[in-house]
Amino acid sequence: MILRKFGTWAVLLSLTLPVWASDQPGAISGYVRNATGVPQMGAVVEVLGSAAQSLIVFTDGAGFYSATGLLPGLYTIKVSAPSFLPALRERIGLRPGASINVNVTLNTLLGAIQIGPLRNASDTDDWKWTLRSVANRPILRVFDGTTGAEKENHETTGSLSFLAGSAAGGYGTGSDVSTGFSVERSIFSAGRVGVSGNVGYGIGLPAAVVRTTYSHQLADGSEPSIALTVRRFAPSDPNLHNAALQAVALDVGDDFSVGDVLELKFGSELQTIQFLGRVTAFRPYGSADLHLSPNTVLEYSYATSLPDSRREKGFDSSPADLSESNPRVSMLNFSPKLEHAHHQEVSLSRRIGKNNVQLAAFYDRISDTALTGTGDVTAAGGFLLPDVYSGTFTYAGNDLRTQGLRVVLQRKFSDDLTATLDYAYGGTLDLLTPGVEIQNVTQSIVTLKRHALAAKLSGTFPRTHTRWITSYGWLSGPSLTPVDLFNASPGRSDPFLNVFLRQPIPTMGFLPQHMEAVIDLRNLLAQGYVPVLGQDGQTVYLVQSARSVRGGVAFTF
């Protein structure tokens, strides 16, 4: 009897084991190096399956990648990285529950002309290793919180957001309620085309921004791009005969590497603006990064537009936001004044263990500075541009010319917590005598040197996956403009106390794939308000940053 039961269990076990084993997922991992054996951080590894299963992962500082949870079958691995030719490994057989090691060597057209030092250090951290602008190179950007294994290789991606609350940044910065959208699709395997926009609703006719982009990655690693942006801001005041600002901008850019030492990024934007007349602006930009050693980068950058803070908050793939829209326009004698800026900077960034340090010297030259104010005003005098949504306005200030320096220290305590300290010294615009009449403000504006110190903490709460950024910026005296306006380092933060939260919301099966609640609080304590006397004798204020509260939800498809 016992032998009969044992035989029955043996037969059942022999029948179920193959079925159970066939469902066991496997994994493919390995290292990506160049022809000299140097690990390649940030390489894109596409794992393409024969069963319509595919995903994208990224290599870490040691050049290691790992794709897990793969069903048994045949796979193809495609590896690409800037300045290298794509590499392909086909017909990789994966058995149930197996782990396969596939190492890939990348080759470059300039491989035979290696000049200067190479990046040959094996890094254990997967965060950006120099204190450079998060907008300079996509691989070194702050990631959006999802790992490579979670990013499926969709040909078409999209997002939709609903936000309420004005950005309170003067004329043209946002509506009471806005809807944003973004659609991006890959074409011809190496190209991507996208359409994004934002439509705001509130008092009067809606404001809107629509942007179309196209980029194409070439075999040498360069990625030229072109973008066309159309903007329309709502009329600001009946005294302007309901004139709305309309702007068209054409942006062309490119970036590439020379060997493994020099990285170049350059481009320009041509803006045409129709608002109480026609104004045209040409805005070039560029940067050159020289890798002096595996942990040291010397960078020169030139910019003509203020940096975009949206990337740090995880909006690099989200819809265009009116609060970050150029152009910066003011008005004088009922004629438009367009802010023109020129920023040059030389910086040295170095990684020391888990610390990143940056030293920078800069020179700024800004004409027709667009200052921000808060209070009830009208455009009757021809020198104020009210924002009908937030109770703020834009005022034409004096020119600003200044030299300055910056010191940034960043430390990553863990994967969920990063701290940054930013010190800057430079010139700002300020009033010699606060309380003057607003029409006489330009006569009292002077350039004064100020010290600025900003502390910022950012991270993720592990259990709730809440992404958060909180910062506080201190200034050594009153000022109408921030110190170091063009700061694009990870130490950059808005003036005074700011809090930003992104909270994932469970989808419960019937909502879009990713849903998040967004809260953005700026200058929460309403600090830095400089009083002046308004047109009707009431007190209004000129500010670096007006207090604003914004929130909403964002969907990603």
C-alpha positions as a printed NumPy array, in Angstrom:
array([[  0.   ,   0.   ,   0.   ],
       [  2.791,   2.397,   0.913],
       [  4.676,   1.557,  -2.269],
       [  1.514,   2.191,  -4.32 ],
       [  1.025,   5.693,  -2.745],
       [  4.706,   6.5  ,  -3.265],
       [  4.444,   5.532,  -6.933],
       [  1.334,   7.687,  -7.39 ],
       [  3.056,  10.754,  -5.901],
       [  6.132,  10.154,  -8.034],
       [  4.024,  10.087, -11.211],
       [  2.175,  13.288, -10.25 ],
       [  5.418,  15.036,  -9.373],
       [  7.033,  14.052, -12.656],
       [  4.079,  15.485, -14.562],
       [  3.883,  18.809, -12.709],
       [  7.581,  19.659, -12.518],
       [  8.025,  20.344, -16.275],
       [  4.92 ,  22.527, -16.309],
       [  6.084,  24.486, -13.25 ],
       [  9.611,  24.859, -14.633],
       [  8.398,  26.137, -18.017],
       [  6.82 ,  29.125, -16.278],
       [  9.921,  30.099, -14.337],
       [ 11.27 ,  33.466, -15.54 ],
       [ 14.919,  33.903, -16.424],
       [ 17.4  ,  36.746, -16.553],
       [ 19.988,  38.205, -18.92 ],
       [ 22.802,  40.32 , -17.507],
       [ 26.323,  41.4  , -18.338],
       [ 28.766,  44.252, -18.704],
       [ 29.04 ,  46.914, -21.406],
       [ 32.563,  48.179, -22.108],
       [ 34.384,  49.979, -24.884],
       [ 37.183,  48.501, -26.97 ],
       [ 39.773,  49.232, -24.246],
       [ 37.7  ,  47.622, -21.497],
       [ 36.344,  50.794, -19.876],
       [ 32.84 ,  50.282, -18.359],
       [ 30.157,  52.427, -19.985],
       [ 27.728,  54.05 , -17.549],
       [ 24.267,  54.959, -18.835],
       [ 24.302,  52.759, -21.946],
       [ 20.806,  51.876, -23.203],
       [ 20.237,  48.104, -23.356],
       [ 17.137,  47.001, -25.271],
       [ 16.049,  43.403, -24.679],
       [ 13.765,  42.337, -27.556],
       [ 11.84 ,  39.081, -27.186],
       [ 10.294,  36.833, -29.806],
       [  7.093,  36.612, -27.738],
       [  6.347,  40.33 , -28.117],
       [  8.099,  40.927, -24.802],
       [ 10.648,  43.738, -24.646],
       [ 12.08 ,  46.153, -22.124],
       [ 14.827,  48.753, -21.689],
       [ 17.431,  48.86 , -18.931],
       [ 20.447,  51.102, -18.293],
       [ 23.982,  50.232, -17.229],
       [ 25.215,  51.428, -13.856],
       [ 28.553,  53.016, -13.009],
       [ 30.341,  49.688, -13.435],
       [ 28.801,  49.141, -16.881],
       [ 26.565,  46.374, -15.504],
       [ 23.004,  45.737, -16.665],
       [ 20.421,  43.179, -15.636],
       [ 17.092,  42.277, -17.23 ],
       [ 15.005,  40.008, -15.   ],
       [ 11.571,  38.408, -15.198],
       [ 12.059,  37.209, -18.794],
       [  9.961,  34.394, -20.213],
       [ 11.776,  31.488, -21.891],
       [ 12.527,  32.023, -25.578],
       [ 14.849,  33.703, -28.042],
       [ 16.023,  37.262, -27.414],
       [ 17.959,  39.986, -29.202],
       [ 20.008,  42.54 , -27.288],
       [ 20.69 ,  46.004, -28.723],
       [ 23.098,  48.311, -26.889],
       [ 23.6  ,  52.   , -27.711],
       [ 25.391,  54.917, -26.08 ],
       [ 26.449,  58.414, -27.145],
       [ 29.588,  58.494, -29.356],
       [ 29.391,  54.714, -30.009],
       [ 27.979,  52.595, -32.803],
       [ 25.015,  50.419, -31.728],
       [ 25.876,  46.78 , -30.921],
       [ 23.55 ,  43.832, -31.595],
       [ 23.503,  40.293, -30.142],
       [ 20.899,  38.032, -31.777],
       [ 19.322,  34.637, -31.118],
       [ 20.095,  34.435, -27.412],
       [ 18.266,  31.373, -26.103],
       [ 16.878,  31.607, -22.569],
       [ 15.744,  28.448, -20.797],
       [ 13.194,  28.405, -17.933],
       [ 14.705,  29.775, -14.731],
       [ 18.142,  30.29 , -16.325],
       [ 20.453,  33.298, -15.962],
       [ 22.636,  34.133, -18.959],
       [ 25.65 ,  36.418, -18.983],
       [ 26.057,  38.453, -22.197],
       [ 28.902,  40.982, -22.264],
       [ 28.911,  43.626, -25.001],
       [ 31.78 ,  45.672, -26.423],
       [ 30.96 ,  49.032, -28.007],
       [ 33.031,  50.468, -30.826],
       [ 33.29 ,  54.053, -32.014],
       [ 34.288,  55.611, -35.29 ],
       [ 36.834,  57.633, -33.343],
       [ 38.161,  54.632, -31.462],
       [ 41.469,  54.819, -33.253],
       [ 41.953,  58.463, -32.243],
       [ 41.846,  58.304, -28.439],
       [ 43.111,  61.595, -27.014],
       [ 43.44 ,  62.544, -23.361],
       [ 42.266,  60.626, -20.303],
       [ 39.471,  58.092, -20.407],
       [ 36.742,  57.37 , -17.889],
       [ 38.184,  54.188, -16.431],
       [ 36.837,  54.222, -12.893],
       [ 34.247,  51.706, -11.8  ],
       [ 31.529,  53.629, -10.026],
       [ 29.253,  52.008,  -7.5  ],
       [ 26.67 ,  54.825,  -7.517],
       [ 23.995,  55.107, -10.191],
       [ 23.514,  58.828,  -9.651],
       [ 25.094,  61.56 , -11.732],
       [ 28.775,  61.828, -10.888],
       [ 29.369,  65.531, -11.493],
       [ 27.55 ,  68.671, -10.419],
       [ 26.571,  69.709, -13.909],
       [ 23.287,  70.945, -15.259],
       [ 20.683,  68.193, -15.268],
       [ 19.673,  69.453, -18.706],
       [ 23.096,  69.003, -20.302],
       [ 23.037,  65.297, -21.027],
       [ 20.074,  62.92 , -20.865],
       [ 22.093,  60.049, -19.354],
       [ 23.154,  62.237, -16.437],
       [ 19.695,  63.585, -15.682],
       [ 17.903,  62.864, -12.453],
       [ 15.864,  59.761, -13.202],
       [ 12.105,  59.848, -12.873],
       [ 11.945,  57.193, -10.183],
       [ 11.429,  54.115, -12.38 ],
       [ 14.162,  51.593, -13.03 ],
       [ 15.206,  50.493, -16.467],
       [ 13.393,  47.19 , -16.082],
       [ 10.152,  49.051, -15.504],
       [ 10.402,  51.124, -18.689],
       [  8.833,  49.102, -21.427],
       [  9.796,  49.72 , -25.019],
       [  6.59 ,  51.396, -26.146],
       [  6.71 ,  53.006, -29.563],
       [  4.16 ,  55.58 , -28.428],
       [  4.026,  57.226, -25.007],
       [  1.762,  59.923, -23.678],
       [  0.779,  61.895, -20.609],
       [ -2.061,  64.086, -19.444],
       [ -2.174,  66.48 , -16.497],
       [ -4.702,  68.734, -14.782],
       [ -3.36 ,  71.543, -12.581],
       [ -5.072,  74.286, -10.594],
       [ -3.552,  77.407,  -9.071],
       [ -1.48 ,  80.051, -10.827],
       [  2.31 ,  80.069, -10.782],
       [  2.177,  83.744,  -9.703],
       [  5.204,  84.73 , -11.729],
       [  3.881,  87.794, -13.519],
       [  2.32 ,  88.124, -16.942],
       [  2.068,  84.908, -18.961],
       [  3.039,  82.392, -16.287],
       [ -0.111,  80.346, -15.931],
       [ -3.866,  80.114, -15.579],
       [ -6.162,  79.237, -12.693],
       [ -6.825,  75.838, -14.257],
       [ -4.765,  74.209, -17.001],
       [ -4.698,  70.965, -18.952],
       [ -1.415,  69.598, -20.271],
       [ -0.764,  66.834, -22.765],
       [  2.197,  65.071, -24.355],
       [  2.509,  62.407, -27.075],
       [  5.806,  60.977, -28.316],
       [  6.455,  58.269, -30.89 ],
       [  9.581,  56.598, -32.229],
       [  9.98 ,  56.561, -36.011],
       [ 12.597,  55.03 , -38.287],
       [ 14.121,  53.219, -35.251],
       [ 16.517,  56.082, -34.388],
       [ 14.165,  59.065, -34.476],
       [ 11.485,  60.413, -32.185],
       [  8.698,  62.888, -32.883],
       [  6.605,  64.5  , -30.178],
       [  3.776,  66.95 , -29.607],
       [  3.149,  68.558, -26.217],
       [  1.14 ,  71.464, -24.973],
       [ -0.769,  73.203, -22.237],
       [ -4.109,  74.986, -22.366],
       [ -5.081,  77.278, -19.494],
       [ -8.563,  78.423, -18.536],
       [ -9.695,  81.263, -16.311],
       [-10.783,  84.829, -16.84 ],
       [-11.057,  85.8  , -20.517],
       [ -9.815,  83.785, -23.466],
       [ -7.587,  80.761, -22.801],
       [ -3.801,  80.837, -22.891],
       [ -1.977,  78.004, -24.662],
       [  1.428,  76.579, -25.542],
       [  1.928,  73.911, -28.248],
       [  5.335,  72.425, -29.043],
       [  6.381,  69.919, -31.708],
       [  9.808,  68.25 , -31.635],
       [ 11.857,  65.867, -33.726],
       [ 15.203,  64.286, -32.866],
       [ 17.341,  61.706, -34.619],
       [ 20.225,  59.769, -33.126],
       [ 23.075,  59.28 , -35.599],
       [ 25.578,  56.439, -35.677],
       [ 28.337,  58.622, -34.214],
       [ 26.269,  59.26 , -31.08 ],
       [ 25.175,  62.808, -31.913],
       [ 21.467,  63.651, -31.702],
       [ 20.38 ,  66.718, -33.687],
       [ 16.925,  68.046, -32.833],
       [ 14.475,  70.667, -34.039],
       [ 11.445,  72.11 , -32.248],
       [  8.679,  74.562, -33.108],
       [  6.76 ,  76.253, -30.291],
       [  3.655,  78.417, -30.594],
       [  2.458,  80.408, -27.567],
       [ -0.553,  82.548, -26.854],
       [ -1.002,  84.399, -23.565],
       [ -4.382,  85.786, -22.586],
       [ -5.087,  89.549, -22.699],
       [ -3.774,  91.207, -19.561],
       [ -5.932,  94.321, -19.155],
       [ -8.834,  96.166, -20.859],
       [ -6.55 ,  99.215, -21.128],
       [ -4.534,  97.272, -23.719],
       [ -7.624,  96.749, -25.884],
       [ -7.562,  93.014, -25.125],
       [ -4.281,  92.554, -26.945],
       [ -2.975,  89.008, -26.473],
       [  0.682,  88.056, -26.729],
       [  1.436,  85.592, -29.524],
       [  4.889,  84.093, -30.049],
       [  6.503,  81.578, -32.406],
       [  9.907,  80.038, -31.639],
       [ 12.109,  77.737, -33.733],
       [ 14.795,  75.828, -31.819],
       [ 17.609,  73.824, -33.449],
       [ 20.241,  71.98 , -31.422],
       [ 22.826,  69.203, -31.516],
       [ 25.213,  67.426, -29.177],
       [ 28.098,  65.044, -29.745],
       [ 31.298,  63.735, -28.196],
       [ 34.883,  63.827, -29.412],
       [ 36.476,  60.587, -28.335],
       [ 35.688,  59.97 , -24.684],
       [ 37.019,  63.304, -23.497],
       [ 35.11 ,  66.274, -24.925],
       [ 31.329,  66.735, -25.007],
       [ 29.778,  69.565, -27.016],
       [ 26.211,  70.854, -26.964],
       [ 25.004,  73.835, -28.941],
       [ 21.955,  75.342, -30.582],
       [ 19.831,  78.454, -30.927],
       [ 16.26 ,  79.632, -30.731],
       [ 14.655,  82.253, -32.964],
       [ 11.644,  83.978, -31.375],
       [  9.088,  86.212, -33.054],
       [  6.616,  87.966, -30.754],
       [  3.469,  89.907, -31.631],
       [  2.252,  92.063, -28.752],
       [  1.521,  95.786, -29.157],
       [  4.027,  95.555, -31.992],
       [  6.482,  92.99 , -33.298],
       [  9.713,  91.942, -31.548],
       [ 12.276,  89.366, -32.726],
       [ 14.985,  87.726, -30.625],
       [ 17.834,  85.323, -31.414],
       [ 18.903,  83.161, -28.456],
       [ 21.997,  80.962, -28.944],
       [ 23.321,  78.566, -26.307],
       [ 26.152,  76.085, -25.959],
       [ 28.432,  74.193, -23.61 ],
       [ 31.746,  72.32 , -23.781],
       [ 32.692,  69.702, -21.167],
       [ 36.307,  68.563, -20.893],
       [ 36.911,  65.4  , -18.841],
       [ 40.232,  66.058, -17.122],
       [ 40.076,  62.761, -15.21 ],
       [ 37.487,  60.087, -14.434],
       [ 36.172,  62.236, -11.562],
       [ 36.827,  65.781, -12.79 ],
       [ 35.033,  67.844, -15.441],
       [ 35.834,  71.358, -16.628],
       [ 32.864,  73.056, -18.303],
       [ 32.259,  76.291, -20.195],
       [ 28.653,  77.271, -20.871],
       [ 26.873,  80.142, -22.602],
       [ 23.14 ,  80.78 , -22.203],
       [ 20.618,  83.435, -23.165],
       [ 17.538,  82.021, -21.389],
       [ 16.904,  81.194, -17.744],
       [ 17.203,  77.476, -16.887],
       [ 14.107,  75.301, -16.659],
       [ 13.435,  73.882, -13.18 ],
       [ 10.917,  71.341, -14.456],
       [ 13.493,  68.613, -15.111],
       [ 14.56 ,  68.424, -11.489],
       [ 10.94 ,  67.879, -10.49 ],
       [ 10.523,  65.008, -12.932],
       [  8.692,  66.92 , -15.66 ],
       [ 11.19 ,  66.272, -18.473],
       [  8.638,  63.986, -20.155],
       [  5.512,  65.833, -19.005],
       [  3.497,  68.419, -20.905],
       [  4.735,  71.934, -21.491],
       [  3.914,  74.197, -18.554],
       [  2.942,  77.828, -18.981],
       [  4.784,  78.667, -15.76 ],
       [  8.138,  77.95 , -17.425],
       [  7.35 ,  79.597, -20.755],
       [  9.496,  82.177, -22.435],
       [  9.534,  84.934, -23.557],
       [  9.958,  87.214, -20.518],
       [  8.124,  90.357, -21.574],
       [  7.425,  93.663, -19.829],
       [  6.014,  96.952, -21.096],
       [  7.096, 100.608, -21.172],
       [  5.001, 103.42 , -22.71 ],
       [  2.62 , 100.813, -24.113],
       [  5.481,  99.208, -26.076],
       [  6.736,  95.673, -25.402],
       [ 10.122,  95.169, -23.751],
       [ 11.762,  91.792, -24.255],
       [ 14.329,  90.671, -21.7  ],
       [ 17.724,  89.968, -23.307],
       [ 20.244,  87.969, -21.318],
       [ 23.825,  86.791, -21.79 ],
       [ 25.372,  84.374, -19.319],
       [ 28.894,  82.94 , -19.421],
       [ 30.208,  80.462, -16.893],
       [ 33.295,  78.374, -16.215],
       [ 32.925,  75.582, -13.681],
       [ 35.038,  72.779, -12.263],
       [ 33.191,  69.747, -10.906],
       [ 34.778,  66.92 ,  -8.967],
       [ 33.531,  63.808,  -7.251],
       [ 35.147,  62.848,  -3.952],
       [ 33.684,  59.614,  -2.664],
       [ 29.971,  60.154,  -2.125],
       [ 30.375,  63.912,  -2.317],
       [ 30.152,  66.119,  -5.379],
       [ 31.772,  69.555,  -5.355],
       [ 31.495,  72.358,  -7.901],
       [ 33.29 ,  75.696,  -8.134],
       [ 32.016,  78.171, -10.707],
       [ 32.615,  81.755, -11.836],
       [ 30.05 ,  83.542, -13.981],
       [ 29.318,  86.808, -15.764],
       [ 25.741,  87.983, -16.392],
       [ 24.497,  90.799, -18.602],
       [ 20.717,  91.313, -18.696],
       [ 18.926,  94.199, -20.366],
       [ 15.263,  95.161, -19.934],
       [ 14.996,  92.921, -16.889],
       [ 11.45 ,  91.66 , -16.342],
       [ 10.709,  92.121, -12.612],
       [  7.807,  90.465, -10.789],
       [  5.365,  92.205,  -8.477],
       [  2.228,  91.339,  -6.549],
       [ -0.842,  93.455,  -5.874],
       [ -3.831,  94.975,  -7.665],
       [ -2.617,  97.147, -10.545],
       [ -3.765,  98.117, -14.03 ],
       [ -1.996,  98.791, -17.321],
       [ -3.422, 102.316, -17.49 ],
       [ -0.016, 103.975, -17.14 ],
       [  1.547, 101.902, -19.926],
       [  4.356, 100.425, -17.793],
       [  2.733,  97.46 , -15.955],
       [  1.596,  94.094, -17.329],
       [ -0.911,  92.549, -14.898],
       [ -1.535,  88.819, -14.719],
       [ -5.299,  88.361, -14.573],
       [ -5.088,  84.989, -12.799],
       [ -2.731,  85.424,  -9.844],
       [ -2.798,  89.105,  -8.9  ],
       [  0.866,  89.501,  -9.923],
       [  2.365,  91.741, -12.582],
       [  5.528,  92.276, -14.634],
       [  7.506,  95.505, -14.445],
       [ 10.297,  96.753, -16.732],
       [ 13.437,  97.042, -14.592],
       [ 16.938,  98.335, -15.206],
       [ 19.848,  96.487, -16.758],
       [ 21.893,  94.082, -14.632],
       [ 25.608,  93.489, -15.147],
       [ 27.48 ,  91.429, -12.588],
       [ 30.227,  88.911, -11.962],
       [ 29.898,  86.238,  -9.316],
       [ 30.928,  82.865,  -7.993],
       [ 29.214,  79.699,  -6.844],
       [ 30.189,  76.799,  -4.577],
       [ 28.011,  73.682,  -4.489],
       [ 28.326,  70.628,  -2.266],
       [ 26.094,  67.617,  -2.787],
       [ 26.026,  64.372,  -0.83 ],
       [ 23.91 ,  61.299,  -1.416],
       [ 23.262,  59.694,   1.942],
       [ 21.222,  56.847,   0.435],
       [ 19.134,  56.004,  -2.602],
       [ 16.231,  57.776,  -0.901],
       [ 17.931,  60.916,   0.434],
       [ 20.195,  63.544,  -1.171],
       [ 21.31 ,  66.839,   0.387],
       [ 22.679,  69.877,  -1.47 ],
       [ 24.207,  73.112,  -0.193],
       [ 24.631,  76.06 ,  -2.577],
       [ 26.491,  79.305,  -1.859],
       [ 26.58 ,  82.183,  -4.349],
       [ 27.912,  85.734,  -4.37 ],
       [ 26.976,  88.251,  -7.033],
       [ 25.024,  91.324,  -8.005],
       [ 21.257,  91.784,  -7.732],
       [ 18.824,  94.6  ,  -8.485],
       [ 17.455,  96.373,  -5.406],
       [ 15.679,  99.593,  -4.38 ],
       [ 17.688, 102.303,  -2.639],
       [ 14.53 , 103.668,  -1.01 ],
       [ 11.623, 101.206,  -0.573],
       [  8.166, 102.748,  -0.591],
       [  8.671, 105.007,  -3.632],
       [  5.916, 105.412,  -6.181],
       [  5.906, 102.564,  -8.652],
       [  6.249, 104.84 , -11.679],
       [  9.538, 106.117, -10.207],
       [ 10.972, 102.729,  -9.273],
       [ 13.468, 102.593, -12.166],
       [ 15.142, 105.746, -10.848],
       [ 15.764, 104.054,  -7.493],
       [ 16.962, 100.64 ,  -8.778],
       [ 20.662,  99.941,  -8.248],
       [ 22.917,  96.896,  -8.468],
       [ 24.114,  95.649,  -5.08 ],
       [ 26.254,  92.659,  -4.147],
       [ 24.552,  89.973,  -2.08 ],
       [ 25.419,  86.642,  -0.451],
       [ 22.984,  83.763,  -1.005],
       [ 22.848,  80.388,   0.723],
       [ 20.398,  77.63 ,  -0.207],
       [ 19.886,  74.208,   1.376],
       [ 17.909,  71.506,  -0.388],
       [ 16.817,  67.995,   0.553],
       [ 15.261,  65.576,  -1.918],
       [ 14.362,  61.93 ,  -1.923],
       [ 11.678,  59.282,  -1.865],
       [  9.665,  57.782,   0.975],
       [ 10.24 ,  54.024,   0.489],
       [  6.825,  52.764,   1.591],
       [  4.606,  55.284,  -0.173],
       [  7.041,  56.015,  -3.079],
       [  6.404,  59.729,  -2.548],
       [  8.977,  61.881,  -4.319],
       [  9.697,  65.133,  -2.505],
       [ 11.916,  68.202,  -2.754],
       [ 12.137,  70.861,  -0.074],
       [ 14.462,  73.859,  -0.088],
       [ 15.115,  77.15 ,   1.637],
       [ 17.075,  80.031,   0.139],
       [ 18.524,  82.815,   2.312],
       [ 19.72 ,  86.21 ,   1.064],
       [ 21.943,  88.681,   2.935],
       [ 19.644,  91.623,   2.17 ],
       [ 16.51 ,  92.732,   0.284],
       [ 16.587,  92.201,  -3.459],
       [ 14.342,  92.282,  -6.516],
       [ 16.213,  89.507,  -8.346],
       [ 17.916,  86.313,  -7.139],
       [ 21.677,  85.934,  -6.935],
       [ 22.983,  83.682,  -9.728],
       [ 19.918,  83.787, -11.98 ],
       [ 21.353,  81.201, -14.406],
       [ 22.312,  78.585, -11.836],
       [ 21.63 ,  75.243, -13.558],
       [ 23.523,  73.026, -11.089],
       [ 21.775,  70.541,  -8.771],
       [ 22.071,  73.231,  -6.087],
       [ 19.584,  75.468,  -7.882],
       [ 16.398,  76.206,  -5.933],
       [ 13.632,  78.794,  -5.852],
       [ 14.009,  81.644,  -3.333],
       [ 12.908,  81.13 ,   0.29 ],
       [ 10.807,  78.127,   1.457],
       [  9.551,  75.709,  -1.218],
       [  7.985,  72.24 ,  -1.133],
       [  7.295,  69.909,  -4.05 ],
       [  5.54 ,  66.511,  -3.817],
       [  4.685,  63.772,  -6.332],
       [  2.556,  60.982,  -4.891],
       [  1.732,  57.852,  -6.938],
       [ -1.947,  56.894,  -6.75 ],
       [ -3.059,  53.246,  -7.013],
       [ -4.742,  52.68 , -10.365],
       [ -7.107,  49.892,  -9.194],
       [ -7.111,  48.388, -12.666],
       [ -9.422,  50.801, -14.499],
       [ -7.296,  53.987, -14.457],
       [ -4.25 ,  54.765, -16.649],
       [ -1.021,  52.882, -16.043],
       [  0.603,  55.609, -13.91 ],
       [ -1.278,  58.232, -11.931],
       [  0.253,  60.815,  -9.616],
       [ -0.89 ,  63.687,  -7.419],
       [  1.303,  66.806,  -7.723],
       [  1.679,  69.645,  -5.181],
       [  3.971,  72.636,  -5.793],
       [  4.357,  75.291,  -3.055],
       [  6.635,  78.27 ,  -3.704],
       [  7.726,  80.927,  -1.194],
       [  5.351,  79.439,   1.329],
       [  6.141,  82.102,   3.975],
       [  5.743,  85.032,   1.532],
       [  9.232,  86.413,   2.205],
       [ 11.264,  88.964,   0.252],
       [  8.403,  91.364,  -0.502],
       [  9.695,  94.928,  -1.191],
       [  6.916,  97.537,  -0.734],
       [  6.257, 100.306,  -3.278],
       [  3.374, 102.737,  -3.688],
       [  0.848, 101.731,  -6.358],
       [ -0.987, 103.935,  -8.827],
       [ -4.03 , 104.293,  -6.565],
       [ -1.979, 104.992,  -3.442],
       [ -2.239, 101.399,  -2.189],
       [  0.869,  99.414,  -1.328],
       [  2.031,  96.78 ,  -3.814],
       [  5.201,  94.714,  -3.708],
       [  8.123,  93.802,  -5.94 ],
       [  9.323,  90.264,  -5.274],
       [ 11.885,  87.685,  -6.344],
       [  9.243,  84.986,  -6.07 ],
       [  5.57 ,  85.463,  -5.224],
       [  3.857,  82.928,  -3.005],
       [  1.941,  80.355,  -5.051],
       [  0.116,  77.111,  -4.406],
       [ -0.484,  74.685,  -7.266],
       [ -1.741,  71.129,  -7.383],
       [ -3.337,  68.527,  -9.593],
       [ -3.055,  65.066, -11.053],
       [ -0.912,  63.631, -13.856],
       [ -1.503,  60.489, -15.928],
       [  1.137,  58.604, -17.916],
       [  0.19 ,  56.108, -20.616]])
